[in-house]
């Protein structure tokens, strides 16, 4: 569970930093980066929760 917390914290820092950079510069690439960080974070967390559920069932 420590890994999940560390990953979530890093994902939030990446998303927040990218959105802040987008607001300050107006460059769209930072918004795209934030979206990619969000997608990667959701994907990794869904995979981890799937592994936990699979482990619990079997």
DRENLORO-677907 format. One record per residue: residue number from 1; y, z, x of N, C-alpha, C in turn. Coordinates in steps of 0.1 Angstrom, whole numbers, plus 5000, padded with zeros to 4 digits. Example, Ala and Ser with C-alpha at 12.3 -4.5 7.8 and 13.67 -1.06 7.14 Angstrom:
<atoms>
@k:1 n.y:4943 n.z:5078 n.x:5132 ca.y:4955 ca.z:5078 ca.x:5123 c.y:4967 c.z:5078 c.x:5132
@k:2 n.y:4978 n.z:5071 n.x:5128 ca.y:4989 ca.z:5071 ca.x:5137 c.y:5000 c.z:5079 c.x:5129
</atoms>
This chain:
<atoms>
@k:1 n.y:4988 n.z:5000 n.x:5008 ca.y:5000 ca.z:5000 ca.x:5000 c.y:5013 c.z:5000 c.x:5009
@k:2 n.y:5011 n.z:5005 n.x:5021 ca.y:5023 ca.z:5005 ca.x:5030 c.y:5027 c.z:4990 c.x:5033
@k:3 n.y:5017 n.z:4981 n.x:5034 ca.y:5020 ca.z:4967 ca.x:5036 c.y:5028 c.z:4961 c.x:5025
@k:4 n.y:5024 n.z:4965 n.x:5013 ca.y:5031 ca.z:4959 ca.x:5001 c.y:5046 c.z:4964 c.x:5001
@k:5 n.y:5048 n.z:4977 n.x:5004 ca.y:5062 ca.z:4982 ca.x:5004 c.y:5070 c.z:4976 c.x:5015
@k:6 n.y:5065 n.z:4974 n.x:5027 ca.y:5072 ca.z:4968 ca.x:5038 c.y:5075 c.z:4953 c.x:5034
@k:7 n.y:5065 n.z:4946 n.x:5028 ca.y:5068 ca.z:4932 ca.x:5025 c.y:5078 c.z:4931 c.x:5014
@k:8 n.y:5078 n.z:4940 n.x:5004 ca.y:5088 ca.z:4940 ca.x:4993 c.y:5102 c.z:4942 c.x:4999
@k:9 n.y:5103 n.z:4952 n.x:5008 ca.y:5116 ca.z:4955 ca.x:5014 c.y:5121 c.z:4943 c.x:5022
@k:10 n.y:5113 n.z:4937 n.x:5029 ca.y:5117 ca.z:4925 ca.x:5037 c.y:5121 c.z:4913 c.x:5028
@k:11 n.y:5113 n.z:4912 n.x:5017 ca.y:5117 ca.z:4901 ca.x:5008 c.y:5130 c.z:4903 c.x:5001
@k:12 n.y:5132 n.z:4916 n.x:4997 ca.y:5145 ca.z:4919 ca.x:4991 c.y:5157 c.z:4917 c.x:5001
@k:13 n.y:5155 n.z:4921 n.x:5013 ca.y:5165 ca.z:4919 ca.x:5023 c.y:5168 c.z:4905 c.x:5025
@k:14 n.y:5157 n.z:4897 n.x:5026 ca.y:5159 ca.z:4882 ca.x:5028 c.y:5166 c.z:4876 c.x:5016
@k:15 n.y:5162 n.z:4880 n.x:5004 ca.y:5169 ca.z:4874 ca.x:4992 c.y:5183 c.z:4878 c.x:4991
@k:16 n.y:5186 n.z:4891 n.x:4993 ca.y:5199 ca.z:4896 ca.x:4993 c.y:5208 c.z:4890 c.x:5003
@k:17 n.y:5203 n.z:4889 n.x:5015 ca.y:5211 ca.z:4883 ca.x:5026 c.y:5214 c.z:4869 c.x:5024
@k:18 n.y:5204 n.z:4861 n.x:5018 ca.y:5207 ca.z:4847 ca.x:5015 c.y:5217 c.z:4845 c.x:5004
@k:19 n.y:5216 n.z:4854 n.x:4994 ca.y:5225 ca.z:4853 ca.x:4983 c.y:5239 c.z:4856 c.x:4987
@k:20 n.y:5240 n.z:4867 n.x:4996 ca.y:5253 ca.z:4871 ca.x:5001 c.y:5259 c.z:4859 c.x:5010
@k:21 n.y:5251 n.z:4853 n.x:5018 ca.y:5256 ca.z:4842 ca.x:5026 c.y:5260 c.z:4831 c.x:5018
@k:22 n.y:5253 n.z:4828 n.x:5007 ca.y:5257 ca.z:4817 ca.x:4998 c.y:5270 c.z:4820 c.x:4991
@k:23 n.y:5272 n.z:4833 n.x:4987 ca.y:5285 ca.z:4836 ca.x:4980 c.y:5297 c.z:4835 c.x:4990
@k:24 n.y:5294 n.z:4839 n.x:5002 ca.y:5305 ca.z:4839 ca.x:5012 c.y:5309 c.z:4825 c.x:5017
@k:25 n.y:5298 n.z:4816 n.x:5019 ca.y:5301 ca.z:4803 ca.x:5024 c.y:5301 c.z:4792 c.x:5014
@k:26 n.y:5294 n.z:4794 n.x:5003 ca.y:5293 ca.z:4783 ca.x:4993 c.y:5283 c.z:4773 c.x:4996
@k:27 n.y:5276 n.z:4774 n.x:5007 ca.y:5266 ca.z:4764 ca.x:5011 c.y:5254 c.z:4766 c.x:5003
@k:28 n.y:5249 n.z:4755 n.x:4997 ca.y:5238 ca.z:4756 ca.x:4988 c.y:5224 c.z:4759 c.x:4995
@k:29 n.y:5224 n.z:4756 n.x:5008 ca.y:5211 ca.z:4759 ca.x:5015 c.y:5207 c.z:4774 c.x:5015
@k:30 n.y:5217 n.z:4782 n.x:5014 ca.y:5213 ca.z:4797 ca.x:5014 c.y:5208 c.z:4801 c.x:5000
@k:31 n.y:5212 n.z:4794 n.x:4990 ca.y:5206 ca.z:4797 ca.x:4977 c.y:5192 c.z:4792 c.x:4976
@k:32 n.y:5189 n.z:4780 n.x:4983 ca.y:5176 ca.z:4775 ca.x:4983 c.y:5167 c.z:4785 c.x:4991
@k:33 n.y:5172 n.z:4790 n.x:5002 ca.y:5165 ca.z:4800 ca.x:5010 c.y:5161 c.z:4812 c.x:5001
@k:34 n.y:5171 n.z:4817 n.x:4994 ca.y:5168 ca.z:4829 ca.x:4985 c.y:5157 c.z:4825 c.x:4975
@k:35 n.y:5157 n.z:4813 n.x:4969 ca.y:5147 ca.z:4809 ca.x:4960 c.y:5133 c.z:4809 c.x:4967
@k:36 n.y:5133 n.z:4803 n.x:4979 ca.y:5120 ca.z:4803 ca.x:4986 c.y:5115 c.z:4817 c.x:4990
@k:37 n.y:5124 n.z:4826 n.x:4994 ca.y:5120 ca.z:4840 ca.x:4996 c.y:5114 c.z:4846 c.x:4984
@k:38 n.y:5120 n.z:4843 n.x:4972 ca.y:5116 ca.z:4849 ca.x:4960 c.y:5102 c.z:4843 c.x:4956
@k:39 n.y:5100 n.z:4830 n.x:4957 ca.y:5087 ca.z:4824 ca.x:4954 c.y:5076 c.z:4829 c.x:4963
@k:40 n.y:5079 n.z:4830 n.x:4976 ca.y:5069 ca.z:4835 ca.x:4985 c.y:5066 c.z:4850 c.x:4982
@k:41 n.y:5076 n.z:4858 n.x:4979 ca.y:5073 ca.z:4872 ca.x:4976 c.y:5064 c.z:4873 c.x:4964
@k:42 n.y:5068 n.z:4866 n.x:4953 ca.y:5060 ca.z:4867 ca.x:4941 c.y:5045 c.z:4862 c.x:4943
@k:43 n.y:5044 n.z:4851 n.x:4951 ca.y:5030 ca.z:4846 ca.x:4954 c.y:5022 c.z:4856 c.x:4962
@k:44 n.y:5028 n.z:4862 n.x:4972 ca.y:5020 ca.z:4871 ca.x:4980 c.y:5017 c.z:4884 c.x:4972
@k:45 n.y:5026 n.z:4889 n.x:4964 ca.y:5023 ca.z:4900 ca.x:4956 c.y:5012 c.z:4898 c.x:4945
@k:46 n.y:5013 n.z:4886 n.x:4939 ca.y:5002 ca.z:4882 ca.x:4929 c.y:4989 c.z:4881 c.x:4936
@k:47 n.y:4988 n.z:4876 n.x:4948 ca.y:4975 ca.z:4875 ca.x:4955 c.y:4970 c.z:4889 c.x:4959
@k:48 n.y:4979 n.z:4897 n.x:4963 ca.y:4975 ca.z:4911 ca.x:4967 c.y:4970 c.z:4919 c.x:4954
@k:49 n.y:4977 n.z:4917 n.x:4943 ca.y:4973 ca.z:4924 ca.x:4931 c.y:4960 c.z:4918 c.x:4926
@k:50 n.y:4958 n.z:4905 n.x:4928 ca.y:4945 ca.z:4899 ca.x:4924 c.y:4934 c.z:4905 c.x:4933
@k:51 n.y:4936 n.z:4907 n.x:4946 ca.y:4926 ca.z:4913 ca.x:4954 c.y:4923 c.z:4927 c.x:4950
@k:52 n.y:4934 n.z:4935 n.x:4947 ca.y:4932 ca.z:4948 ca.x:4942 c.y:4924 c.z:4949 c.x:4930
@k:53 n.y:4927 n.z:4940 n.x:4920 ca.y:4919 ca.z:4939 ca.x:4908 c.y:4905 c.z:4935 c.x:4910
@k:54 n.y:4903 n.z:4926 n.x:4918 ca.y:4889 ca.z:4921 ca.x:4922 c.y:4881 c.z:4932 c.x:4928
@k:55 n.y:4887 n.z:4940 n.x:4937 ca.y:4881 ca.z:4951 ca.x:4944 c.y:4878 c.z:4962 c.x:4933
@k:56 n.y:4886 n.z:4964 n.x:4924 ca.y:4884 ca.z:4974 ca.x:4914 c.y:4872 c.z:4971 c.x:4904
@k:57 n.y:4871 n.z:4958 n.x:4901 ca.y:4861 ca.z:4953 ca.x:4892 c.y:4847 c.z:4953 c.x:4898
@k:58 n.y:4847 n.z:4949 n.x:4911 ca.y:4834 ca.z:4948 ca.x:4917 c.y:4833 c.z:4959 c.x:4927
</atoms>
